[in-house]
Amino acid sequence: MNSLSLKVERINDILKETINSIEINKNEITEIVEHAREEVNKIKAELSNIKKQVEKVIEEVDLLEIEEKKSKAYLANISKNFRIYTEDDIKIAYDRANEARIKLYLKREEEKNLIERRKEQELRLKSAIKVYKKAERVRKSVSVVTEYLRGNLDDIILTVDHLNKKQALGIKIIEAQEIERERLARDIHDGPAQSMANILIKAEICERLMEIDKEKSREELQNLKAIVRTTLSDLRKTIYDLRPMSLDDLGLVPTIERYIHNFTKHTGVPIEFNVIGNVINLNPAIETSLFRIVQESLNNIFKHAKATEASVNLEYSPNRLNLLIIDNGIGFDVDEVETYNNDSMGGFGLISIRERVELLGGKMEIKSNIGEGTKIIIYIILPEEEN
């Protein structure tokens, strides 16, 4: 069996393993979808029950308002004609009016609480439906991918030569993923995990001091609050590093603007951000990759370029997207750095940027000389559905 046949067989095995892995994940996603659907139905049933309670309480409030008005009118009538009524009659009328007032007050409070519960339940339902729809879309996407792989297995095998050329790139991607996972695990261990342990210790101290020294207990509670705030900030930073939520909520441009604002605030390096053309919503994978490219480029500027200013220029055109990042830093020898990238794990993070660009089917050009700053020029052809 020649080398090409071995490679084809190996690719075939990899594809089958990939399909099996996707099928397993597909089953797990299906379970998530079913759980989300059950949660939606459960909340709907609870909301329906609360609405019925609200309707019932409103009717009772209306009846009690009528009863209170009658009791007030009766008491007023007795007060005007107190000479013809006994003291017991007056007391009974007063007690009846007071009882009607109290009943109405309590029932109105019940109505108010039920309405608040209804609002909370409606928000829960809205959130649950959103989660369910997202899970359903993921399940459909996975199904499409699975069917595509099964239906195009022969066509995929024909791309062995192309895949061989991408082998080194694939290895770099896996290495980058493992490095990122290691960094994330370290960040969680050194940050939130340590803080949570500290919170537990502080909570136990507060519990013991509650009955011994209330003033000291109050101080420890203040310390505990500060630790919780720091932990929350660390968790938010970790989540943001994984994937900025604003990419889904606001889109690419506002997310880059926010990152540049925080970057300048943290590093003191002013960054000018320019957007040219009509902004369009891109595929989430494209927007995420573009954000990571900007993020990695600005980190390089801060760590290596010694720049005093930089600019990020994003241009939308009908069928392609252009990204230009410029700094006035110390620059470098492009040939030397790219040779270093090819022979080792990569310098200045440029290999990571280039990998992302190539995965998007784009092209990247670097212009730099020592002492003359750096320009990174990226062109990405947009898929038809983005046009």
BALOBA-1460 file (C-alpha; in Angstrom, 3 decimals):
// residues 387
<rec num="1" residu="m" x="0.000" y="0.000" z="0.000"/>
<rec num="2" residu="n" x="1.574" y="3.273" z="-1.102"/>
<rec num="3" residu="s" x="1.850" y="6.430" z="1.014"/>
<rec num="4" residu="l" x="-1.154" y="8.144" z="-0.590"/>
<rec num="5" residu="s" x="-3.406" y="5.125" z="0.081"/>
<rec num="6" residu="l" x="-2.319" y="5.101" z="3.720"/>
<rec num="7" residu="k" x="-3.125" y="8.785" z="3.988"/>
<rec num="8" residu="v" x="-6.519" y="8.309" z="2.351"/>
<rec num="9" residu="e" x="-7.318" y="5.465" z="4.728"/>
<rec num="10" residu="r" x="-6.215" y="7.534" z="7.694"/>
<rec num="11" residu="i" x="-8.355" y="10.498" z="6.541"/>
<rec num="12" residu="n" x="-11.281" y="8.111" z="6.127"/>
<rec num="13" residu="d" x="-10.843" y="6.855" z="9.701"/>
<rec num="14" residu="i" x="-10.566" y="10.391" z="11.032"/>
<rec num="15" residu="l" x="-13.751" y="11.427" z="9.239"/>
<rec num="16" residu="k" x="-15.645" y="8.434" z="10.623"/>
<rec num="17" residu="e" x="-14.408" y="9.209" z="14.131"/>
<rec num="18" residu="t" x="-15.424" y="12.844" z="13.620"/>
<rec num="19" residu="i" x="-18.920" y="11.829" z="12.507"/>
<rec num="20" residu="n" x="-19.289" y="9.465" z="15.488"/>
<rec num="21" residu="s" x="-18.129" y="12.226" z="17.846"/>
<rec num="22" residu="i" x="-20.633" y="14.652" z="16.305"/>
<rec num="23" residu="e" x="-23.394" y="12.033" z="16.677"/>
<rec num="24" residu="i" x="-22.594" y="11.648" z="20.386"/>
<rec num="25" residu="n" x="-22.633" y="15.429" z="20.864"/>
<rec num="26" residu="k" x="-25.813" y="15.586" z="18.811"/>
<rec num="27" residu="n" x="-27.527" y="13.239" z="21.302"/>
<rec num="28" residu="e" x="-26.355" y="15.401" z="24.196"/>
<rec num="29" residu="i" x="-27.598" y="18.535" z="22.433"/>
<rec num="30" residu="t" x="-30.935" y="16.808" z="21.831"/>
<rec num="31" residu="e" x="-31.194" y="16.149" z="25.568"/>
<rec num="32" residu="i" x="-30.475" y="19.826" z="26.225"/>
<rec num="33" residu="v" x="-33.170" y="20.829" z="23.726"/>
<rec num="34" residu="e" x="-35.699" y="18.492" z="25.363"/>
<rec num="35" residu="h" x="-34.823" y="19.812" z="28.807"/>
<rec num="36" residu="a" x="-35.198" y="23.394" z="27.534"/>
<rec num="37" residu="r" x="-38.588" y="22.516" z="25.992"/>
<rec num="38" residu="e" x="-39.752" y="20.917" z="29.258"/>
<rec num="39" residu="e" x="-38.601" y="23.993" z="31.172"/>
<rec num="40" residu="v" x="-40.588" y="26.251" z="28.820"/>
<rec num="41" residu="n" x="-43.716" y="24.122" z="29.230"/>
<rec num="42" residu="k" x="-43.276" y="24.032" z="33.010"/>
<rec num="43" residu="i" x="-42.958" y="27.814" z="33.227"/>
<rec num="44" residu="k" x="-45.962" y="28.244" z="30.917"/>
<rec num="45" residu="a" x="-48.074" y="26.040" z="33.213"/>
<rec num="46" residu="e" x="-46.935" y="27.954" z="36.311"/>
<rec num="47" residu="l" x="-47.629" y="31.262" z="34.579"/>
<rec num="48" residu="s" x="-51.107" y="30.110" z="33.550"/>
<rec num="49" residu="n" x="-51.848" y="29.128" z="37.154"/>
<rec num="50" residu="i" x="-50.640" y="32.504" z="38.463"/>
<rec num="51" residu="k" x="-52.790" y="34.337" z="35.901"/>
<rec num="52" residu="k" x="-55.852" y="32.426" z="37.107"/>
<rec num="53" residu="q" x="-55.007" y="33.356" z="40.694"/>
<rec num="54" residu="v" x="-54.636" y="37.011" z="39.693"/>
<rec num="55" residu="e" x="-58.032" y="37.007" z="37.977"/>
<rec num="56" residu="k" x="-59.636" y="35.417" z="41.031"/>
<rec num="57" residu="v" x="-58.005" y="37.880" z="43.449"/>
<rec num="58" residu="i" x="-59.054" y="40.861" z="41.297"/>
<rec num="59" residu="e" x="-62.662" y="39.685" z="41.491"/>
<rec num="60" residu="e" x="-62.361" y="39.282" z="45.265"/>
<rec num="61" residu="v" x="-60.843" y="42.794" z="45.560"/>
<rec num="62" residu="d" x="-63.766" y="44.236" z="43.592"/>
<rec num="63" residu="l" x="-66.262" y="42.505" z="45.924"/>
<rec num="64" residu="l" x="-64.381" y="43.649" z="49.029"/>
<rec num="65" residu="e" x="-64.316" y="47.236" z="47.746"/>
<rec num="66" residu="i" x="-68.120" y="47.105" z="47.422"/>
<rec num="67" residu="e" x="-68.420" y="45.599" z="50.897"/>
<rec num="68" residu="e" x="-66.107" y="48.260" z="52.364"/>
<rec num="69" residu="k" x="-68.114" y="51.074" z="50.768"/>
<rec num="70" residu="k" x="-71.325" y="49.625" z="52.193"/>
<rec num="71" residu="s" x="-69.839" y="49.267" z="55.686"/>
<rec num="72" residu="k" x="-68.503" y="52.852" z="55.523"/>
<rec num="73" residu="a" x="-71.891" y="54.141" z="54.412"/>
<rec num="74" residu="y" x="-73.644" y="52.222" z="57.198"/>
<rec num="75" residu="l" x="-71.178" y="53.572" z="59.788"/>
<rec num="76" residu="a" x="-71.665" y="57.116" z="58.486"/>
<rec num="77" residu="n" x="-75.436" y="56.738" z="58.721"/>
<rec num="78" residu="i" x="-75.206" y="55.535" z="62.342"/>
<rec num="79" residu="s" x="-72.848" y="58.390" z="63.196"/>
<rec num="80" residu="k" x="-75.361" y="60.929" z="61.882"/>
<rec num="81" residu="n" x="-78.254" y="59.342" z="63.755"/>
<rec num="82" residu="f" x="-76.427" y="58.091" z="66.827"/>
<rec num="83" residu="r" x="-79.336" y="59.048" z="69.124"/>
<rec num="84" residu="i" x="-81.575" y="56.312" z="67.717"/>
<rec num="85" residu="y" x="-78.862" y="53.601" z="67.884"/>
<rec num="86" residu="t" x="-77.458" y="51.873" z="70.914"/>
<rec num="87" residu="e" x="-73.789" y="51.847" z="71.831"/>
<rec num="88" residu="d" x="-73.576" y="48.185" z="70.793"/>
<rec num="89" residu="d" x="-74.987" y="49.051" z="67.345"/>
<rec num="90" residu="i" x="-72.323" y="51.716" z="66.880"/>
<rec num="91" residu="k" x="-69.539" y="49.328" z="68.015"/>
<rec num="92" residu="i" x="-70.739" y="46.566" z="65.681"/>
<rec num="93" residu="a" x="-70.887" y="48.987" z="62.726"/>
<rec num="94" residu="y" x="-67.403" y="50.284" z="63.503"/>
<rec num="95" residu="d" x="-65.965" y="46.764" z="63.840"/>
<rec num="96" residu="r" x="-67.603" y="45.720" z="60.574"/>
<rec num="97" residu="a" x="-66.165" y="48.725" z="58.716"/>
<rec num="98" residu="n" x="-62.719" y="48.142" z="60.224"/>
<rec num="99" residu="e" x="-62.811" y="44.431" z="59.352"/>
<rec num="100" residu="a" x="-63.830" y="45.215" z="55.755"/>
<rec num="101" residu="r" x="-60.955" y="47.708" z="55.464"/>
<rec num="102" residu="i" x="-58.401" y="45.188" z="56.763"/>
<rec num="103" residu="k" x="-59.693" y="42.445" z="54.462"/>
<rec num="104" residu="l" x="-59.457" y="44.793" z="51.476"/>
<rec num="105" residu="y" x="-55.923" y="45.846" z="52.407"/>
<rec num="106" residu="l" x="-54.715" y="42.238" z="52.755"/>
<rec num="107" residu="k" x="-56.382" y="41.202" z="49.520"/>
<rec num="108" residu="r" x="-54.795" y="44.126" z="47.666"/>
<rec num="109" residu="e" x="-51.387" y="43.093" z="49.017"/>
<rec num="110" residu="e" x="-52.055" y="39.568" z="47.789"/>
<rec num="111" residu="e" x="-53.013" y="40.985" z="44.382"/>
<rec num="112" residu="k" x="-49.815" y="43.060" z="44.268"/>
<rec num="113" residu="n" x="-47.617" y="40.060" z="45.139"/>
<rec num="114" residu="l" x="-49.298" y="37.864" z="42.537"/>
<rec num="115" residu="i" x="-48.814" y="40.513" z="39.855"/>
<rec num="116" residu="e" x="-45.111" y="40.713" z="40.764"/>
<rec num="117" residu="r" x="-44.858" y="36.917" z="40.536"/>
<rec num="118" residu="r" x="-46.579" y="37.039" z="37.166"/>
<rec num="119" residu="k" x="-44.057" y="39.588" z="35.861"/>
<rec num="120" residu="e" x="-41.128" y="37.503" z="37.125"/>
<rec num="121" residu="q" x="-42.580" y="34.372" z="35.558"/>
<rec num="122" residu="e" x="-43.105" y="36.158" z="32.229"/>
<rec num="123" residu="l" x="-39.427" y="37.199" z="32.229"/>
<rec num="124" residu="r" x="-38.402" y="33.629" z="33.077"/>
<rec num="125" residu="l" x="-40.537" y="32.345" z="30.221"/>
<rec num="126" residu="k" x="-39.012" y="34.815" z="27.788"/>
<rec num="127" residu="s" x="-35.489" y="33.789" z="28.828"/>
<rec num="128" residu="a" x="-36.344" y="30.061" z="28.688"/>
<rec num="129" residu="i" x="-37.818" y="30.411" z="25.187"/>
<rec num="130" residu="k" x="-34.646" y="32.220" z="24.063"/>
<rec num="131" residu="v" x="-32.461" y="29.399" z="25.421"/>
<rec num="132" residu="y" x="-34.707" y="26.785" z="23.805"/>
<rec num="133" residu="k" x="-34.561" y="28.471" z="20.399"/>
<rec num="134" residu="k" x="-30.774" y="28.767" z="20.561"/>
<rec num="135" residu="a" x="-30.439" y="25.089" z="21.522"/>
<rec num="136" residu="e" x="-32.805" y="24.104" z="18.711"/>
<rec num="137" residu="r" x="-30.725" y="26.085" z="16.189"/>
<rec num="138" residu="v" x="-27.537" y="24.378" z="17.411"/>
<rec num="139" residu="r" x="-29.175" y="20.962" z="17.076"/>
<rec num="140" residu="k" x="-30.285" y="21.731" z="13.513"/>
<rec num="141" residu="s" x="-26.814" y="23.004" z="12.627"/>
<rec num="142" residu="v" x="-25.198" y="19.835" z="13.996"/>
<rec num="143" residu="s" x="-27.671" y="17.700" z="12.035"/>
<rec num="144" residu="v" x="-26.845" y="19.599" z="8.841"/>
<rec num="145" residu="v" x="-23.099" y="19.153" z="9.446"/>
<rec num="146" residu="t" x="-23.534" y="15.422" z="10.102"/>
<rec num="147" residu="e" x="-25.582" y="14.879" z="6.959"/>
<rec num="148" residu="y" x="-23.147" y="16.964" z="4.945"/>
<rec num="149" residu="l" x="-20.183" y="14.901" z="6.142"/>
<rec num="150" residu="r" x="-21.987" y="11.628" z="5.458"/>
<rec num="151" residu="g" x="-23.137" y="12.726" z="2.005"/>
<rec num="152" residu="n" x="-19.804" y="14.211" z="0.948"/>
<rec num="153" residu="l" x="-17.368" y="11.696" z="2.388"/>
<rec num="154" residu="d" x="-15.981" y="10.738" z="-1.018"/>
<rec num="155" residu="d" x="-15.555" y="14.371" z="-2.028"/>
<rec num="156" residu="i" x="-13.748" y="15.155" z="1.218"/>
<rec num="157" residu="i" x="-11.315" y="12.273" z="0.728"/>
<rec num="158" residu="l" x="-10.362" y="13.731" z="-2.670"/>
<rec num="159" residu="t" x="-8.929" y="16.755" z="-0.845"/>
<rec num="160" residu="v" x="-6.154" y="14.708" z="0.791"/>
<rec num="161" residu="d" x="-3.422" y="16.650" z="-0.933"/>
<rec num="162" residu="h" x="-4.877" y="19.923" z="0.255"/>
<rec num="163" residu="l" x="-5.273" y="18.574" z="3.779"/>
<rec num="164" residu="n" x="-1.647" y="17.467" z="3.816"/>
<rec num="165" residu="k" x="-0.646" y="21.040" z="3.142"/>
<rec num="166" residu="k" x="-2.832" y="22.119" z="6.057"/>
<rec num="167" residu="q" x="-1.457" y="19.493" z="8.444"/>
<rec num="168" residu="a" x="1.078" y="21.823" z="10.006"/>
<rec num="169" residu="l" x="-1.635" y="24.450" z="10.428"/>
<rec num="170" residu="g" x="-3.875" y="21.900" z="12.149"/>
<rec num="171" residu="i" x="-1.109" y="20.982" z="14.587"/>
<rec num="172" residu="k" x="-0.583" y="24.655" z="15.393"/>
<rec num="173" residu="i" x="-4.310" y="25.079" z="16.034"/>
<rec num="174" residu="i" x="-4.355" y="22.113" z="18.419"/>
<rec num="175" residu="e" x="-1.287" y="23.459" z="20.228"/>
<rec num="176" residu="a" x="-2.935" y="26.874" z="20.501"/>
<rec num="177" residu="q" x="-6.106" y="25.271" z="21.887"/>
<rec num="178" residu="e" x="-4.131" y="23.355" z="24.528"/>
<rec num="179" residu="i" x="-2.164" y="26.462" z="25.493"/>
<rec num="180" residu="e" x="-5.421" y="28.407" z="25.811"/>
<rec num="181" residu="r" x="-6.982" y="25.661" z="27.949"/>
<rec num="182" residu="e" x="-3.895" y="25.566" z="30.166"/>
<rec num="183" residu="r" x="-4.004" y="29.356" z="30.548"/>
<rec num="184" residu="l" x="-7.710" y="29.282" z="31.336"/>
<rec num="185" residu="a" x="-7.270" y="26.522" z="33.928"/>
<rec num="186" residu="r" x="-4.423" y="28.477" z="35.532"/>
<rec num="187" residu="d" x="-6.451" y="31.708" z="35.563"/>
<rec num="188" residu="i" x="-9.421" y="29.974" z="37.192"/>
<rec num="189" residu="h" x="-7.208" y="28.194" z="39.745"/>
<rec num="190" residu="d" x="-5.220" y="31.303" z="40.681"/>
<rec num="191" residu="g" x="-8.200" y="33.675" z="40.569"/>
<rec num="192" residu="p" x="-11.828" y="32.624" z="41.201"/>
<rec num="193" residu="a" x="-10.967" y="29.248" z="42.771"/>
<rec num="194" residu="q" x="-8.641" y="30.807" z="45.361"/>
<rec num="195" residu="s" x="-11.142" y="33.596" z="46.007"/>
<rec num="196" residu="m" x="-13.966" y="31.107" z="46.549"/>
<rec num="197" residu="a" x="-11.861" y="29.255" z="49.121"/>
<rec num="198" residu="n" x="-11.145" y="32.569" z="50.836"/>
<rec num="199" residu="i" x="-14.867" y="33.430" z="50.786"/>
<rec num="200" residu="l" x="-15.649" y="30.127" z="52.516"/>
<rec num="201" residu="i" x="-13.097" y="30.818" z="55.251"/>
<rec num="202" residu="k" x="-14.364" y="34.392" z="55.745"/>
<rec num="203" residu="a" x="-17.961" y="33.152" z="55.923"/>
<rec num="204" residu="e" x="-17.026" y="30.683" z="58.662"/>
<rec num="205" residu="i" x="-15.223" y="33.458" z="60.584"/>
<rec num="206" residu="c" x="-18.290" y="35.712" z="60.313"/>
<rec num="207" residu="e" x="-20.514" y="32.899" z="61.506"/>
<rec num="208" residu="r" x="-18.370" y="32.384" z="64.624"/>
<rec num="209" residu="l" x="-18.090" y="36.105" z="65.371"/>
<rec num="210" residu="m" x="-21.827" y="36.822" z="65.112"/>
<rec num="211" residu="e" x="-22.455" y="36.009" z="68.758"/>
<rec num="212" residu="i" x="-19.018" y="36.971" z="70.090"/>
<rec num="213" residu="d" x="-18.069" y="40.321" z="68.550"/>
<rec num="214" residu="k" x="-20.685" y="41.935" z="66.323"/>
<rec num="215" residu="e" x="-18.427" y="44.862" z="65.390"/>
<rec num="216" residu="k" x="-15.634" y="42.523" z="64.284"/>
<rec num="217" residu="s" x="-18.210" y="40.422" z="62.475"/>
<rec num="218" residu="r" x="-19.376" y="43.513" z="60.599"/>
<rec num="219" residu="e" x="-15.773" y="44.241" z="59.536"/>
<rec num="220" residu="e" x="-15.323" y="40.679" z="58.305"/>
<rec num="221" residu="l" x="-18.572" y="40.932" z="56.335"/>
<rec num="222" residu="q" x="-17.246" y="44.076" z="54.638"/>
<rec num="223" residu="n" x="-14.069" y="42.164" z="53.746"/>
<rec num="224" residu="l" x="-16.193" y="39.294" z="52.465"/>
<rec num="225" residu="k" x="-18.157" y="41.666" z="50.214"/>
<rec num="226" residu="a" x="-14.918" y="43.035" z="48.772"/>
<rec num="227" residu="i" x="-13.666" y="39.507" z="48.026"/>
<rec num="228" residu="v" x="-16.968" y="38.618" z="46.346"/>
<rec num="229" residu="r" x="-16.757" y="41.737" z="44.153"/>
<rec num="230" residu="t" x="-13.190" y="40.836" z="43.125"/>
<rec num="231" residu="t" x="-14.196" y="37.240" z="42.420"/>
<rec num="232" residu="l" x="-17.136" y="38.388" z="40.319"/>
<rec num="233" residu="s" x="-14.825" y="40.695" z="38.352"/>
<rec num="234" residu="d" x="-12.359" y="37.831" z="37.771"/>
<rec num="235" residu="l" x="-15.152" y="35.531" z="36.604"/>
<rec num="236" residu="r" x="-16.486" y="38.156" z="34.215"/>
<rec num="237" residu="k" x="-12.994" y="38.658" z="32.786"/>
<rec num="238" residu="t" x="-12.581" y="34.896" z="32.322"/>
<rec num="239" residu="i" x="-15.972" y="34.655" z="30.604"/>
<rec num="240" residu="y" x="-15.108" y="37.654" z="28.413"/>
<rec num="241" residu="d" x="-11.809" y="36.015" z="27.411"/>
<rec num="242" residu="l" x="-13.697" y="32.875" z="26.401"/>
<rec num="243" residu="r" x="-16.186" y="34.802" z="24.271"/>
<rec num="244" residu="p" x="-17.357" y="38.396" z="24.685"/>
<rec num="245" residu="m" x="-21.136" y="38.255" z="25.181"/>
<rec num="246" residu="s" x="-21.425" y="41.628" z="23.436"/>
<rec num="247" residu="l" x="-20.571" y="39.899" z="20.135"/>
<rec num="248" residu="d" x="-23.970" y="38.189" z="20.288"/>
<rec num="249" residu="d" x="-25.833" y="41.104" z="21.843"/>
<rec num="250" residu="l" x="-24.336" y="44.140" z="20.069"/>
<rec num="251" residu="g" x="-22.205" y="42.877" z="17.182"/>
<rec num="252" residu="l" x="-18.593" y="43.175" z="16.076"/>
<rec num="253" residu="v" x="-18.113" y="46.966" z="15.865"/>
<rec num="254" residu="p" x="-19.437" y="47.861" z="19.376"/>
<rec num="255" residu="t" x="-17.438" y="44.945" z="20.849"/>
<rec num="256" residu="i" x="-14.200" y="46.183" z="19.270"/>
<rec num="257" residu="e" x="-14.995" y="49.747" z="20.430"/>
<rec num="258" residu="r" x="-15.482" y="48.527" z="23.987"/>
<rec num="259" residu="y" x="-12.284" y="46.450" z="23.893"/>
<rec num="260" residu="i" x="-10.254" y="49.382" z="22.524"/>
<rec num="261" residu="h" x="-11.659" y="51.667" z="25.241"/>
<rec num="262" residu="n" x="-10.621" y="49.201" z="27.971"/>
<rec num="263" residu="f" x="-7.267" y="48.558" z="26.260"/>
<rec num="264" residu="t" x="-6.411" y="52.261" z="26.176"/>
<rec num="265" residu="k" x="-7.555" y="52.668" z="29.780"/>
<rec num="266" residu="h" x="-5.349" y="49.754" z="30.887"/>
<rec num="267" residu="t" x="-2.226" y="50.387" z="28.764"/>
<rec num="268" residu="g" x="-2.317" y="54.142" z="28.156"/>
<rec num="269" residu="v" x="-1.792" y="53.575" z="24.404"/>
<rec num="270" residu="p" x="-4.397" y="55.582" z="22.421"/>
<rec num="271" residu="i" x="-6.046" y="53.574" z="19.630"/>
<rec num="272" residu="e" x="-8.015" y="55.222" z="16.813"/>
<rec num="273" residu="f" x="-10.856" y="53.039" z="15.496"/>
<rec num="274" residu="n" x="-12.342" y="53.767" z="12.061"/>
<rec num="275" residu="v" x="-15.226" y="51.948" z="10.379"/>
<rec num="276" residu="i" x="-15.708" y="52.436" z="6.630"/>
<rec num="277" residu="g" x="-18.734" y="51.361" z="4.597"/>
<rec num="278" residu="n" x="-22.091" y="49.955" z="5.668"/>
<rec num="279" residu="v" x="-21.792" y="47.653" z="8.674"/>
<rec num="280" residu="i" x="-23.432" y="44.256" z="8.118"/>
<rec num="281" residu="n" x="-24.016" y="41.333" z="10.459"/>
<rec num="282" residu="l" x="-21.535" y="38.581" z="9.653"/>
<rec num="283" residu="n" x="-21.453" y="34.902" z="10.493"/>
<rec num="284" residu="p" x="-20.658" y="34.561" z="14.257"/>
<rec num="285" residu="a" x="-17.521" y="32.534" z="13.454"/>
<rec num="286" residu="i" x="-16.211" y="35.334" z="11.214"/>
<rec num="287" residu="e" x="-16.983" y="38.041" z="13.785"/>
<rec num="288" residu="t" x="-15.329" y="36.042" z="16.580"/>
<rec num="289" residu="s" x="-12.190" y="35.465" z="14.484"/>
<rec num="290" residu="l" x="-11.981" y="39.144" z="13.518"/>
<rec num="291" residu="f" x="-12.323" y="40.194" z="17.147"/>
<rec num="292" residu="r" x="-9.554" y="37.754" z="18.181"/>
<rec num="293" residu="i" x="-7.328" y="39.089" z="15.388"/>
<rec num="294" residu="v" x="-7.785" y="42.663" z="16.648"/>
<rec num="295" residu="q" x="-7.285" y="41.503" z="20.246"/>
<rec num="296" residu="e" x="-4.062" y="39.603" z="19.439"/>
<rec num="297" residu="s" x="-2.734" y="42.485" z="17.293"/>
<rec num="298" residu="l" x="-3.272" y="45.069" z="20.047"/>
<rec num="299" residu="n" x="-1.659" y="42.748" z="22.604"/>
<rec num="300" residu="n" x="1.372" y="42.507" z="20.302"/>
<rec num="301" residu="i" x="1.490" y="46.304" z="20.036"/>
<rec num="302" residu="f" x="1.430" y="46.618" z="23.830"/>
<rec num="303" residu="k" x="3.918" y="43.817" z="24.576"/>
<rec num="304" residu="h" x="6.437" y="44.186" z="21.742"/>
<rec num="305" residu="a" x="5.988" y="47.291" z="19.582"/>
<rec num="306" residu="k" x="6.561" y="49.981" z="22.243"/>
<rec num="307" residu="a" x="4.131" y="52.129" z="20.271"/>
<rec num="308" residu="t" x="2.737" y="55.438" z="21.518"/>
<rec num="309" residu="e" x="-0.323" y="55.264" z="19.261"/>
<rec num="310" residu="a" x="-2.058" y="52.934" z="16.818"/>
<rec num="311" residu="s" x="-5.142" y="52.651" z="14.636"/>
<rec num="312" residu="v" x="-7.602" y="49.929" z="13.680"/>
<rec num="313" residu="n" x="-9.425" y="50.406" z="10.369"/>
<rec num="314" residu="l" x="-12.317" y="48.117" z="9.429"/>
<rec num="315" residu="e" x="-13.765" y="48.433" z="5.925"/>
<rec num="316" residu="y" x="-16.987" y="46.746" z="4.766"/>
<rec num="317" residu="s" x="-17.410" y="46.354" z="1.006"/>
<rec num="318" residu="p" x="-20.097" y="44.438" z="-0.953"/>
<rec num="319" residu="n" x="-18.159" y="41.175" z="-1.191"/>
<rec num="320" residu="r" x="-15.149" y="41.441" z="1.085"/>
<rec num="321" residu="l" x="-13.927" y="42.840" z="4.377"/>
<rec num="322" residu="n" x="-10.629" y="44.675" z="4.871"/>
<rec num="323" residu="l" x="-8.831" y="45.113" z="8.193"/>
<rec num="324" residu="l" x="-5.835" y="47.424" z="8.564"/>
<rec num="325" residu="i" x="-3.938" y="47.720" z="11.870"/>
<rec num="326" residu="i" x="-1.128" y="50.302" z="12.084"/>
<rec num="327" residu="d" x="1.244" y="51.263" z="14.919"/>
<rec num="328" residu="n" x="4.172" y="53.675" z="15.227"/>
<rec num="329" residu="g" x="6.278" y="51.249" z="17.238"/>
<rec num="330" residu="i" x="9.837" y="49.990" z="16.851"/>
<rec num="331" residu="g" x="8.982" y="47.671" z="13.948"/>
<rec num="332" residu="f" x="10.819" y="44.464" z="13.055"/>
<rec num="333" residu="d" x="12.369" y="42.486" z="10.209"/>
<rec num="334" residu="v" x="9.406" y="40.653" z="8.644"/>
<rec num="335" residu="d" x="11.505" y="37.938" z="6.964"/>
<rec num="336" residu="e" x="13.365" y="37.186" z="10.194"/>
<rec num="337" residu="v" x="10.189" y="37.002" z="12.302"/>
<rec num="338" residu="e" x="8.300" y="34.867" z="9.770"/>
<rec num="339" residu="t" x="11.261" y="32.497" z="9.546"/>
<rec num="340" residu="y" x="11.158" y="32.275" z="13.326"/>
<rec num="341" residu="n" x="7.422" y="31.566" z="13.107"/>
<rec num="342" residu="n" x="7.986" y="28.699" z="10.675"/>
<rec num="343" residu="d" x="10.852" y="27.152" z="12.636"/>
<rec num="344" residu="s" x="9.412" y="27.377" z="16.152"/>
<rec num="345" residu="m" x="6.232" y="28.068" z="18.074"/>
<rec num="346" residu="g" x="5.819" y="31.528" z="16.554"/>
<rec num="347" residu="g" x="6.922" y="35.029" z="17.430"/>
<rec num="348" residu="f" x="4.829" y="38.057" z="18.342"/>
<rec num="349" residu="g" x="1.633" y="35.940" z="17.997"/>
<rec num="350" residu="l" x="1.665" y="36.475" z="14.220"/>
<rec num="351" residu="i" x="1.232" y="32.761" z="13.538"/>
<rec num="352" residu="s" x="-2.008" y="32.791" z="15.528"/>
<rec num="353" residu="i" x="-3.305" y="35.749" z="13.516"/>
<rec num="354" residu="r" x="-2.282" y="34.190" z="10.210"/>
<rec num="355" residu="e" x="-3.960" y="30.891" z="11.140"/>
<rec num="356" residu="r" x="-7.256" y="32.641" z="11.829"/>
<rec num="357" residu="v" x="-7.055" y="34.557" z="8.554"/>
<rec num="358" residu="e" x="-6.309" y="31.416" z="6.545"/>
<rec num="359" residu="l" x="-9.142" y="29.523" z="8.230"/>
<rec num="360" residu="l" x="-11.461" y="32.268" z="6.960"/>
<rec num="361" residu="g" x="-10.027" y="31.892" z="3.458"/>
<rec num="362" residu="g" x="-8.433" y="35.320" z="3.654"/>
<rec num="363" residu="k" x="-5.006" y="36.817" z="2.986"/>
<rec num="364" residu="m" x="-2.649" y="38.631" z="5.325"/>
<rec num="365" residu="e" x="0.223" y="40.974" z="4.510"/>
<rec num="366" residu="i" x="2.689" y="42.429" z="7.004"/>
<rec num="367" residu="k" x="4.687" y="45.590" z="6.252"/>
<rec num="368" residu="s" x="7.322" y="46.581" z="8.791"/>
<rec num="369" residu="n" x="10.900" y="47.783" z="9.091"/>
<rec num="370" residu="i" x="12.969" y="48.327" z="12.193"/>
<rec num="371" residu="g" x="12.216" y="51.783" z="13.560"/>
<rec num="372" residu="e" x="9.342" y="52.421" z="11.127"/>
<rec num="373" residu="g" x="6.314" y="50.863" z="12.813"/>
<rec num="374" residu="t" x="4.126" y="48.058" z="11.488"/>
<rec num="375" residu="k" x="1.123" y="47.606" z="9.188"/>
<rec num="376" residu="i" x="-0.985" y="44.441" z="9.193"/>
<rec num="377" residu="i" x="-3.282" y="44.242" z="6.157"/>
<rec num="378" residu="i" x="-5.977" y="41.563" z="6.061"/>
<rec num="379" residu="y" x="-8.445" y="40.779" z="3.255"/>
<rec num="380" residu="i" x="-11.351" y="38.375" z="3.765"/>
<rec num="381" residu="i" x="-13.738" y="37.405" z="0.954"/>
<rec num="382" residu="l" x="-17.252" y="37.215" z="2.391"/>
<rec num="383" residu="p" x="-19.442" y="34.160" z="1.664"/>
<rec num="384" residu="e" x="-22.456" y="34.752" z="-0.579"/>
<rec num="385" residu="e" x="-24.908" y="34.744" z="2.337"/>
<rec num="386" residu="e" x="-23.014" y="37.654" z="3.922"/>
<rec num="387" residu="n" x="-23.293" y="39.840" z="0.777"/>
